[in-house]
Amino acid sequence: MAVVTAESAAKIKSIISEILEIEEDEMTETSLFADDHGADSLRAIEILASLEKELGVTIDQSELSRMVNLRGVHEVIAEVRAA
């Protein structure tokens, strides 16, 4: 199984916390972007677009349903990079 490097994980967390306008330490691997941090569908799209741009990957929008927390984002990014 592909994994996300510590460097990528830090970058991902930074990107997402900036978009959600929260401190990085407010977010855990499993805290939910929508339920715990107030993200709406527009923010979810913004997260996806920013991750694509910053990490140089292409993520299918159908993956948004899995990208509900950091763990889900890491899994999706790892799979995209492994493909």
Backbone hydrogen bonds, N-H to C=O, Kabsch-Sander energy under -0.5 kcal/mol:
donor,donor_aa,acceptor,acceptor_aa,energy
9,A,5,T,-2.9
10,A,6,A,-2.3
11,K,7,E,-2.0
12,I,8,S,-3.0
13,K,9,A,-2.4
14,S,10,A,-2.2
15,I,11,K,-2.6
16,I,12,I,-2.6
17,S,13,K,-2.6
18,E,14,S,-1.9
19,I,15,I,-2.0
20,L,16,I,-2.6
21,E,17,S,-0.7
22,I,17,S,-2.4
26,E,23,E,-1.8
27,M,24,E,-1.4
33,F,68,V,-3.0
36,D,32,L,-2.2
37,H,32,L,-1.1
37,H,33,F,-0.6
38,G,34,A,-1.3
39,A,33,F,-2.4
44,A,40,D,-2.0
45,I,41,S,-2.0
46,E,42,L,-2.2
47,I,43,R,-2.7
48,L,44,A,-2.3
49,A,45,I,-2.8
50,S,46,E,-2.5
51,L,47,I,-2.6
52,E,48,L,-2.3
53,K,49,A,-2.3
54,E,50,S,-3.1
55,L,51,L,-2.5
56,G,52,E,-1.2
57,V,52,E,-1.0
63,E,60,D,-2.3
64,L,61,Q,-1.8
65,S,62,S,-0.8
66,R,63,E,-1.9
67,M,63,E,-1.2
68,V,66,R,-1.6
70,L,28,T,-0.7
71,R,29,E,-2.6
73,V,69,N,-2.2
74,H,70,L,-2.9
75,E,71,R,-2.2
76,V,72,G,-2.3
77,I,73,V,-2.8
78,A,74,H,-2.6
79,E,75,E,-2.3
80,V,76,V,-2.6
81,R,77,I,-2.5
82,A,78,A,-1.8
83,A,79,E,-1.5
